Amino acid sequence: MPHESGINKAKLALPYISDHIALLNVIQGSKQGTDVMFIREHNLIEKTVKQMADAQHKLRQDLPDVGFGGLGSFQSRNTGNVPAIIASLVAGTYPNV
């Protein structure tokens, strides 16, 4: 029988089978780690979700400083755009396709 945490992760990624999409859905669903009810409903660890949300926030601040996007950029316009995220993951995994 699959472990409960694996089942929860799979549910968070639906309809995809992706850790990246599950993580995105956790951050968005927990409202950047502030929705304690969401975190408890999905048997997540509040401190860990908050740390992930903080890391996402810091990355969003740091990327423009190193030349990767800014306000109005492709990255900002496509925040949370699942098809764009999947396309980016595929492009990174299979650069010659």
BELTA-V233049 format. One record per residue. N is the residue number from 1. SS is DSSP state (h for helix, s for strand, l for the rest). Layout:
[[N	SS] [N	SS]]
This chain:
[[1	l] [2	l] [3	l] [4	h] [5	h] [6	h] [7	h] [8	h] [9	h] [10	h] [11	h] [12	h] [13	h] [14	l] [15	l] [16	l] [17	l] [18	l] [19	h] [20	h] [21	h] [22	h] [23	h] [24	h] [25	h] [26	h] [27	h] [28	h] [29	h] [30	l] [31	l] [32	l] [33	l] [34	l] [35	l] [36	h] [37	h] [38	h] [39	h] [40	h] [41	h] [42	l] [43	l] [44	l] [45	l] [46	h] [47	h] [48	h] [49	h] [50	h] [51	h] [52	h] [53	h] [54	h] [55	h] [56	h] [57	h] [58	h] [59	h] [60	h] [61	h] [62	h] [63	h] [64	h] [65	h] [66	l] [67	l] [68	l] [69	l] [70	l] [71	l] [72	l] [73	l] [74	h] [75	h] [76	h] [77	h] [78	l] [79	l] [80	l] [81	l] [82	h] [83	h] [84	h] [85	h] [86	h] [87	h] [88	h] [89	h] [90	h] [91	h] [92	h] [93	h] [94	l] [95	l] [96	l] [97	l]]
